[in-house]
Amino acid sequence: MSSRSKSDLIDSWMSITNLQTQINNSIEAELQAKHDLSLKEFFVLYLLAQTEDKKLRLQELQEWVGLSQSAISRLVGRLEAKNCRTLQRDVCENDRRGIYTCLTPSGEVKFQESLATVETLLRDNLSKEQLLQKLSSIATTVKHRYDS
């Protein structure tokens, strides 16, 4: 593979990554402004809300959100302290070493409010037409680079 082809692959990947970053930044800014939440904090609330009993082990959250053990622990600590105590930690009954993080009733309210904001932003930024237009633009750029 020529160095030009390698460069084109990286450029294509960076274009797609840039699109995702733009959308993430837009969501992050709106979550901060309207709900005092980071995108990672929203991810935690979302993941907990998807479970039947509204709880997950810290280790599971860590794996899903992509943070280190200490970072997820700090994030959960912030959500326990701020936002009307949206989360609480419980020790696992079966394994005293395991710690569960639970979504509180006020956390469920916070999640539903922030979910509405995220859904609106995604609808605005990821409508089928807009997404096709953005991806088409990336595809055109890639095609021109490969054809040159």
Secondary structure, 3 states (H helix, E strand, C coil): CCHHHHHHHHHHHHHHHHHHHHHHHHHHHHHHHHHCCCHHHHHHHHHHHHCCCCEEEHHHHHHHHCCCHHHHHHHHHHHHHCCCCCEEEEECCCCCCCEEEEECHHHHHHHHHHHHHHHHHHHHHCCHHHHHHHHHHHHHHHHHHHHC
